[in-house]
Amino acid sequence: MTLISFEDAITMSTNYTKRHLLLGNGFSIACIPSIFTYGSLFSRADFSKMPEIEKVFRSLKTEDFEMVIDGLENSSKIISAYDASLNKLADTLHEHSQALKEKLIETVAYNHPAFPSIIENDKYRACIKFLKNFIDGGGNIYTLNYDLLLYWSLMFGMNDKLIDTTPSDGFGRDTDYQDGEVFVNDYITWQGDSKAHGQNIHYLHGALHIYDHGHEVQKFTWTDTHKPLINQAKEALESSRFPLFVAEGQSKKKMEKIIHCGYLFHSYKSFSSVMKVGNKTTKYALFTYGVSFSENDAHIINKIPQGKVAHLFVSIFGNPDTEKNKAIIASAEMLKRKRRSGDLEITYYDASSANVWE
């Protein structure tokens, strides 16, 4: 298979009303591979209090946290069916699956770059040049990642006035009017309906700086505390407060968590809606970058053929004939077969030619 360049893909997509972007872990890996690959996270995770979990990783010959979480959850359901005396072990497996989700969050937080300035300004400028192809054309950016790289990049773009369209993640300050005076909250919360507030940035699986407080979803910011976001996240972890993360192993389990959180569900519905919009005069293009098209994310990926997005542009890192890339291509081609009308066009582009961080 011959891959086209990102520039050619953008040229091909100029015929569509809007371009939307779906980011996967490859977006973060391309910036700092020593931190954001599952292998690097595994090597930094402390399993000393749960040595059995490390053995499970070894047994499954994987460093993928979600695969092990999935394995533990499934095993906890199956094992007692064979021997009722193993109910205690089943409970332990379930407890370890929950603990591993927390360990993933902790590992990401404690190994994340501490300051935005650790990433060179030239990398931010390159990233903004890439993102402008979508946000400045009225498109939405959706991300499956938990880290702060997208947020930092967009803040850099705003501060340096490199973006024409204001990026909005839907968060703002609540206001109240009492006795003729306007009172403004001293913290940031999600404002609700994403359409009403012009939200165009969506963290589909949560993020390190977003927290569910039951009656509202809050966001950490530097301006409110003058503390780096990672420091705030670490302080929250030390007080047993965890960010809004969807770290479940199975797509079905991820969806269960999404529908129980207003912020996540609205972002999910936004993606679903974008995939469904389409008529003779309105057609969208969807670009993916760093998305593995794994079964774990089927709740997101399977929305593509159900809708009317006309053209899917899929990034491929390196040789398309590797086993990993062939699996991505096979999954993408399956989406074309799932589209009943058969009008989903798929084009594969060279991820390195996008120069996202270069």
N, C-alpha and C positions, 0 to 999 in steps of 0.2 A: 504494500500500500504506500502510495506517495502522499505525504502530508503537504498541505499548502501553508504559506506563512500567515501569521496573525494579521499582517497588513492586508493581504489578499482577502482574508476572511472578513475583515471590516469593510472592505470595498464591496464584497458580495452582499453584505447585509444592509447596504445603504438603501435598498429598495423597500425595506420594511419600516413600518411606522415607528417602532421602538426596538432598542436592543436591551435585553435584561441579562444579568450576570448571576451565576451560581458559583460560589467559591467553595472549594474543598480543602482538605488538609495540605494538598500540594502547594497552595498559596503561601502558607506559613513555612513549609519545608523549604521552598525556594528562597526564602529570606534567610532563615537560620536553620539549616538541616541538623545541626548538632543538638538542637533542643526539641524540635517539634515532630520528629519521626517517632513512631511507637517504640522503636528500638532504643532511642535515646531516653525516652521517658521510662522505659522498663529498667534501663541500667541505673537510673537515678532514684528509683522508687525503693523505699525502705520496707521490706517485708519481714523484718525481724520478729514482729509480734504475730505474724501469720505465715510461718514458714511453709505451711501446706500450699498456700496460694502460689508461691514461687515454684513449687514442685509441679503444680497444675500447668503453669506456663511451659515448663520443661517437657511435661508429658505430651502436651498438645503441639509441641515444637513451634511455638508462636511467641511473639512479643506484643500481640494485639490485645489490649485491655478488654475491648468489647467482646472479642471471641471468648475470652476466659470468663467474663461476666455471664455471657450467654450459656456457657457450659455449666457453670455453677448453678445458675437458675434452673436449667433443665434437669440437671442431676438431682436437685433438691425435690423436684416433683416426681421423678421416676423411681428413685431408690426405695421409697417406702412402699411402693406398689409390689415390690418383690419380697420385702421382708418388713413387717410392721415393727419389728424390734429395732429397726434402723431409723425410726422417727427422729430420734435425737440427732443423729448424723445429718438427716435431711434438714433439720433446723439450723445446724451449724453451716451447712453449705449455703443455705439462704442468707444467713448472717454474713458469711464471707463475701457473697456476691454484693451485698449492700456496702460492706466495708471497702471492697475493691473500687466501687464507684467513688467513694470518698477519697481513697488513695489516689485515684486518677486526678481528681480536682486538686488535691494537695500537691501532687507532683508537678502538675502544670503550673500552679501558682508559685511554688518555691523555686522552680527552675526557669521561670519566665524572665526576660530582660527586665531589670528594675526600673529603668528610665527610658523614655522615648529617645533621648539623645544617644543611647547606645547604638542605635541604627543611624547610619550616615544620612545626611540630608539629601545626598544624590540618590540614595535608594528611595527615599520618600518621593522625590520629584519624579522618578521613573514610575513608581507605583501610581501616583496621581495621574500621570500621562495615560496609563493603562485604564484606570477607573473612569476617567473623563469620557471615554468612548461610550459609556453607559449612562452615567448619572447626568451628564450635561445634555444628553438627548432625551431626557424625561424618563429614562428607564429606572428600574429598581435593582438594588444589589442585595442578594441573599447570601448568607454565609452559614456553613455548617460548623465553623470553627469556634472554639471557646476563647481564644487568646485576644490580645489587644491590638494586634498589628493593623487590622482594618481601621479601627477607631483612631489609633495614633496617626495613620496615614491621612485620614480625612481631616483630622484636626490640623495637621501640618498644611494640608491643601487650603483650608479655610484661612489659617493665620497668614499664609503667604499669598492669599488671594489668587490661587491657581485654579479654583473651581468656580464656574459660572453659576451653577445650581447649588443652593444650600443643601447639604446632606442633613437628613432628619431621621433619627432613630425613634421618634415618637415620644421622647422624654422632654419634660419641661417642669416649670414650677407651678404648683397649684396656687390659685388665688381665691381669696374670700372677701366679700364686701360686707362690712359691718359698721353700722352707725355713721355712714357717710365716708368711711375710710376703707382703702384697699389693703389687705394683708397678703403678703407673698411668703410662701413656705421657704425655709432656708435649706431645703434639700430637693433633689430632682426625682420626679416620679413619672411613670408612663401615663400619658394623657388619655389613653383609651383608643377609640376607633382610629385606625391607621390612615384611612382615607381622609377623614375630617381634619387631621393634623398634618397632612402632606408627608406621611412617613414614606421614605424611599430606601431606608437601610434596615435590613431585617436579620436579626440573629436567630436563626431557626431553631437552634439547639441551646440557646442561652449563651452567656459569656461571663468572664471573670469579674466584670464590673457591674453585673446586673443581679439584684437580689429580690427574692420573693418574700414580702413581709405580710403575707396573708391577705389583708384588705387592700394592699397596693404593691406595685413593683417599683423598687427604687434603683437608682443608678449612682455609683460612686463617680465623683468628679474631682479634679484637682482644685478647681476654683473655690469649692466650698471649704476645703480643709487645708489646702496647700501641702498635702501629703501625696506622694506618688501613688497611683492607683494600685500597684502591686503591694505596697506597704499596707494600704487599707484592706486589701484582700487577705493578706497574711494575718493582720490583726483580727479580722472577722473569723478566720479559720481557728485562731487560737481561742476564740470565745465560742467555738462550736457553731458558728454561722457559716453556711455554705452558699456559694453563688448559685444562680439558676443555671443548672447544667442538665442536659439530657444525655446521660451516659449509659443508658440501658443497652443490653447486648442485642436484643431483637428489635426489628422495625416495629412490630406490634406493640412491644413494651414502650418504645419511644413515643409512639402515638398516644398511648394511654396517659403518659405524663403531659404531653403537649395539650391534650384536650382539657386537662384540669388546671391549666394556667392561662388566664386571659391574654397575657402578652404573647406567649408562644402560639396560642391558637389563632390569634389575629394575624401573626406573621405567616403561619401556615396557610390560613385562608387567603391571604394576599397572594402567596405563590400559586395557590390553586386557582384563584381568580384570573391571574395573569395568563395562566396556561389555558384557560377556557375562552378568553376574549379572542374573537376572530370573526371576520366577515369579509365580504368582497373588497372592502376599502381599508380595513384595519387588520394588519398581519404583523406579528411580532417575531423577532429572532431571539433565541436564548443561547448565550455562550456559557460554557462551563470551563472552569480553570481549576485544575488540581482535584477534580472529583473522581473518585474511584468507581462509582456506579455499583457499590457493593450492596448486597442484600440487606445489610443493616440499615440502609437509608432508602429502602423501597417505598416507604410512606411518602417520601419527597419525590423520588425519581419517577415513580409510577403515575404521578400527576401529569407528566409531560405528554404521553400519548392520549390521555383522556381529554385533553384540551385541544386548542386550535393554534398553538404556536407553530408557525409554518416551517421554521428552519432551526435546527439544532447544530451548534458548532461546538465540537468536543476537543479539548486539549489533550495531546498525547506527549508525554515526556520521553524523549529518547527513541530508540528503535521500536517501531510499531509491532515487530515480530516477537518481542519478548512475551513470556507467558502472562505477565501482569497486564501488558497493553492489549494483548489479544483478548483477555477477559473483559477489559473495558469496552473494546470494540464490539464484542459479542453481545454484551449487555445493552449497549446503545442500539445495535441493530435489532434487538428484540423489541425495543420501544417502537421502532418503525412498524414491526409486524403487529403490535398491539393497537396501533392506530387504525381503526376500522375503515376510515376513508382512504387510507393509504397515501395521504398527501404530506407526510412528515419527511422533509429532506434533511439529511445528516451529512455534515462535512467535518473532516478531521484536520486540525491544524497543529503545527509544531509549537509546543508550549514555550520552548526556549526563544522562539522568534518574537514572543510578546514582550520580552525584556521587562518583565514586571518589576524587578528590583535592580535593574542594571541601567 
